[in-house]
Amino acid sequence: MHINSKLLRCLGVGCMLTYTGMAHAELNVFACEPEYAALAKALAPTATIYAATTALQDPHQVQARPSLIAKMRQADLVVCAGAELEVGWLPMLQMKSANAKVLSREQGLFFAAEHIDTLDKLATVDRSMGDVHALGNPHLHFDPKRLLQVATALSAKMQQLDPEGAAAYQRALSDFSERWQAAISRWEAQAQGLKGKKVFAYHSSFKYLFNWIGIEQVADLEPKPGLMPSSSHLASLLTRAAQEDILAVVVASYQDDRGANWLADKANLPVVRLPMSVGGNDDSQDLFSLYDSVISLLNGVK
């Protein structure tokens, strides 16, 4: 059968276009927490992104399920909070997935905490101290300025892994940075009235948030990090609450609120349940709306 030369040339061009399109595959990203899935989405809108946990789960306590192993096996990039937050489950996923691409920081392993100055670093740690992190508090996504540093580092990692997409990653980072810095100014103005307020809180989940906007966490509902509130410890907090300078009892979206509710009832204080991450309540659909929701909920305390 005769095929003319023009048709052959068209077919050749079509094959080249198809090959070119296939040659640049989008990144496959495994995010340990939903805040980093949201950040990855902002920096790489067309990437395949999977969040291993939700805002209704304790990120310290995750099972290395077969479904997570399968997702990690497919990943080009693993993005986690770090500072040992995932130490109880991430190494098991890495081992069982046998994915060489995400075993080292030089390749596709990224820890957010390694790109900022963490709060509450400890020189020494022992078991008597409870569930503490020597490398600092890992819940850094509630400091918007630190998170912008992480975004810059994560974009650079994406460009390293996918150099053909570098220009697109740079544009996405520029757009995110511009919108994020404008939002920081707005959030700081909205939070002015919270500066100097005092709260009880469960764990140190919101340490970066409180540090940023000037709220003082005067006590923790946990007698030691990782331990449930005890009756004797709650009684001591009730004594502290008698000073009548506490704004509220704050708990995260995944935390058990029974101790908080008992204390709040006895001390006549409101309980504020804040979304720990994207998806922690109906209003928190991305990083911007997460911050909007958290500041609105704190401002709404009467």
C-alpha positions in Angstrom: 0.0 0.0 0.0 1.4 3.4 -1.0 1.7 6.2 1.6 2.8 9.6 0.3 5.8 11.4 1.8 3.7 14.2 3.3 1.7 11.7 5.3 4.9 10.0 6.5 6.3 13.3 7.7 3.1 14.1 9.6 3.1 10.6 11.2 6.7 11.2 12.2 5.9 14.6 13.8 3.0 13.0 15.6 5.3 10.3 17.0 7.8 12.9 18.1 5.2 14.9 19.9 3.8 11.8 21.6 7.3 10.7 22.6 8.1 14.2 24.0 4.9 14.3 25.9 5.7 10.9 27.5 9.3 11.8 28.2 8.3 14.3 30.9 6.4 12.5 33.6 4.9 14.5 36.4 6.2 13.9 39.9 4.5 11.3 42.1 4.5 12.8 45.7 3.9 10.9 48.9 3.1 13.4 51.7 3.2 12.2 55.3 0.7 14.9 56.5 -2.1 16.8 54.8 -0.4 20.2 55.2 2.5 18.9 53.0 0.1 17.4 50.5 -1.5 20.9 50.2 1.9 22.6 49.9 3.0 20.1 47.3 -0.2 20.8 45.3 0.4 24.5 45.5 4.0 24.1 44.2 3.2 21.3 41.6 -0.4 21.6 40.6 -0.2 18.8 38.0 1.7 16.3 40.2 0.1 13.1 41.5 -0.1 13.7 45.3 -1.1 11.3 48.0 -1.6 12.2 51.7 -0.8 9.3 54.1 -2.7 10.8 57.0 -5.7 13.1 57.6 -6.1 16.0 60.1 -8.3 13.7 62.1 -5.4 11.3 62.8 -2.5 11.7 65.3 0.5 11.9 63.0 2.6 10.3 65.7 0.5 7.1 65.6 0.2 5.7 62.1 0.1 2.0 61.0 2.4 1.0 58.1 -0.6 -0.5 56.2 -0.2 -2.3 52.8 -2.0 0.6 51.0 0.6 3.1 52.3 3.5 0.8 51.3 2.0 0.5 47.8 1.8 4.3 47.5 5.3 4.8 48.7 6.6 2.3 46.2 5.3 4.5 43.4 6.7 7.8 44.9 9.4 10.0 43.4 9.3 12.3 46.4 8.3 11.8 50.0 7.6 15.0 52.0 7.3 14.8 55.7 7.4 17.2 58.7 10.5 15.5 60.1 12.0 16.3 63.6 11.2 12.6 64.3 7.4 13.1 64.1 7.1 10.1 61.8 9.9 8.0 63.4 7.5 5.3 64.5 6.2 4.5 61.0 8.1 6.1 58.2 11.2 3.8 58.3 9.0 0.8 58.1 7.3 2.1 55.0 10.6 2.9 53.4 11.9 -0.6 54.1 8.8 -2.4 53.0 8.3 -0.3 49.8 11.9 -1.0 48.7 11.8 2.3 46.7 15.4 3.4 46.4 14.3 6.8 45.1 13.0 7.9 48.6 15.5 6.4 50.9 17.9 9.4 51.2 17.7 13.2 51.4 20.1 13.4 48.4 17.3 11.9 46.3 13.6 12.0 47.0 13.3 12.3 50.8 12.4 15.7 52.2 11.9 16.7 55.8 10.4 20.2 56.3 12.0 20.7 59.8 15.5 20.5 58.3 14.9 23.7 56.4 13.9 26.0 59.3 14.9 26.8 62.8 12.6 24.6 65.0 11.3 25.6 68.4 12.0 23.7 71.6 15.1 21.8 70.5 16.6 19.7 73.4 20.2 18.8 74.0 19.3 15.5 75.7 16.2 13.4 75.8 15.2 10.4 78.0 12.1 8.3 78.4 11.1 10.0 81.6 10.3 13.2 79.7 7.5 11.6 77.7 7.0 11.9 73.9 9.3 14.8 73.2 11.4 15.6 70.1 15.1 16.3 70.5 15.2 18.0 67.1 12.4 20.4 68.0 8.7 20.8 67.7 7.6 19.3 64.4 4.3 21.1 64.0 5.9 24.0 62.1 3.2 24.4 59.5 1.5 26.9 61.8 4.2 29.5 61.4 3.6 31.0 57.9 7.0 32.6 57.6 8.8 29.3 58.4 6.4 27.5 56.0 7.4 29.9 53.2 11.0 28.8 53.8 9.9 25.2 53.5 8.1 26.0 50.3 11.2 27.5 48.8 13.3 24.4 49.7 10.6 22.0 48.5 10.4 23.8 45.2 14.1 23.4 44.8 13.9 19.7 45.6 11.2 19.3 42.9 13.3 21.1 40.4 16.2 18.8 41.3 14.1 15.7 40.7 12.4 17.1 37.6 14.7 19.6 35.9 12.5 19.6 32.7 9.7 21.1 34.8 11.9 23.7 36.6 10.3 26.8 34.9 6.8 25.6 35.9 7.9 25.0 39.5 9.5 28.4 39.7 6.4 30.1 38.4 4.2 28.2 40.9 6.5 29.1 43.8 6.5 32.8 42.8 2.7 32.8 42.6 2.4 31.0 46.0 4.9 33.3 47.7 3.2 36.4 46.5 -0.3 35.3 47.7 1.1 33.8 50.9 3.0 37.0 51.9 -0.1 39.1 51.3 -2.1 36.7 53.4 0.4 36.9 56.3 -0.2 40.6 56.5 -3.9 40.1 56.6 -3.7 37.3 59.2 -1.4 39.3 61.5 -3.8 42.3 61.3 -6.8 40.0 62.1 -4.9 38.4 65.1 -3.9 41.7 66.7 -6.5 41.3 69.4 -5.2 37.8 70.4 -1.7 39.1 71.4 -1.1 38.5 75.1 -4.0 36.1 75.6 -3.5 33.0 77.7 -4.7 29.5 77.0 -4.5 25.9 78.2 -3.8 23.6 75.3 -3.5 19.9 74.7 0.1 18.9 73.8 2.4 21.5 72.0 0.5 21.1 68.7 0.0 24.9 68.2 3.3 26.1 69.7 4.3 27.8 66.4 0.9 29.4 65.9 0.9 30.8 69.5 4.5 31.9 69.1 3.7 33.7 65.9 0.6 35.6 67.0 1.6 36.2 70.6 -0.7 33.8 72.6 0.8 32.3 75.7 0.2 28.6 76.4 0.4 28.7 80.2 -0.2 25.0 80.7 -0.6 21.7 78.9 -3.4 19.3 79.5 -0.9 16.4 79.3 1.1 15.9 82.5 3.9 14.8 80.2 3.9 14.9 76.4 2.1 11.8 75.1 0.2 11.0 78.3 -3.5 11.4 78.7 -4.7 14.1 81.2 -4.8 12.7 84.7 -7.3 13.8 87.3 -4.6 15.2 89.6 -3.1 17.2 86.7 -6.5 18.6 85.7 -7.1 19.6 89.3 -3.9 21.6 89.3 -5.0 23.3 86.1 -8.4 24.1 87.7 -6.5 25.8 90.5 -4.6 27.8 87.9 -7.8 28.7 86.1 -9.0 30.4 89.3 -6.8 33.4 88.3 -9.5 34.1 85.6 -7.0 35.1 82.9 -7.4 32.1 80.6 -9.1 32.7 77.3 -9.9 29.1 76.4 -8.9 25.5 76.4 -7.5 24.6 73.0 -7.5 21.1 71.4 -6.6 19.9 68.0 -9.0 18.2 65.6 -7.6 14.7 66.3 -7.3 15.0 70.1 -9.5 13.5 72.7 -11.4 16.4 74.3 -12.8 14.6 77.4 -10.2 16.2 79.8 -10.6 19.6 78.1 -14.4 19.4 78.5 -14.1 18.5 82.1 -11.7 21.3 82.9 -13.7 23.8 80.8 -16.9 22.9 82.6 -15.4 23.2 86.0 -13.6 26.5 85.2 -16.4 28.0 83.1 -14.1 28.2 80.0 -14.8 27.7 76.3 -13.2 24.7 74.5 -11.9 25.7 71.1 -11.3 22.8 68.7 -8.8 24.0 66.0 -8.2 22.1 62.7 -4.7 20.6 63.0 -4.3 20.6 59.3 -6.0 20.9 55.9 -9.3 19.0 56.2 -9.5 19.4 60.0 -12.9 21.1 59.6 -15.2 21.9 56.7 -13.6 25.4 56.3 -10.0 24.2 55.9 -9.7 23.1 52.3 -6.2 24.4 51.6 -3.4 26.1 53.5 -4.9 29.6 53.1 -8.4 28.6 54.4 -6.7 26.6 57.2 -5.2 29.8 58.6 -8.4 31.7 58.0 -10.3 29.1 60.0 -7.9 28.9 62.9 -7.7 32.7 63.4 -11.5 33.1 63.0 -12.1 30.4 65.6 -9.7 32.0 68.1 -11.2 35.5 67.5 -14.7 34.0 68.0 -14.0 33.1 71.7 -16.2 35.1 74.0 
